[in-house]
């Protein structure tokens, strides 16, 4: 009977040992689970922040695109004005050649035309300079848009990698 009791006691000890081992493993797994939940929570928060930032950048990009379109319209209008000025210059040149027949009137008219031409040239140079500045600004805006787009793509790539992990 002692032998049976001894075997039962040993088996009971083995069961207690197994129970402690299982409880220890269970506690470790529970801690690991809590850590993983915290990590997931932090990652979800980061993802939300990145999505919010991405949305802000998207709206800013749309604003810049609209602004760029407006600048392109202004540049087209300026080009149209330049063409009109060129046509006006051509018209005055034709008139000048017709009026050369009358000497006295020609001298007076010629002086007026020269003044007008100088003013028109100055205006044309100013418009041309303005167009060049607008074109430079357009180039810079396009570069900014491209850079913002690349940043946005980088963020999207990172968010995609975090979702995979």
Buried (B, 14 or more C-beta within 10 A) or exposed (E): EEEEEEEEEEEEEEEEEEEEEEEEEEEEEEEEEEEEEEEEEEEEEEBEEBEEEBEEBEEBBEEBEEEBEEBEEEBEEBEEBBEEBEEBBEEBEEEBEEBEEEEEEBEEBEEEBEEEBEEBEEEBEEBEEBBEEBEEBBEEBEEBBEEBEEBBEEBEEEBEEEEEE
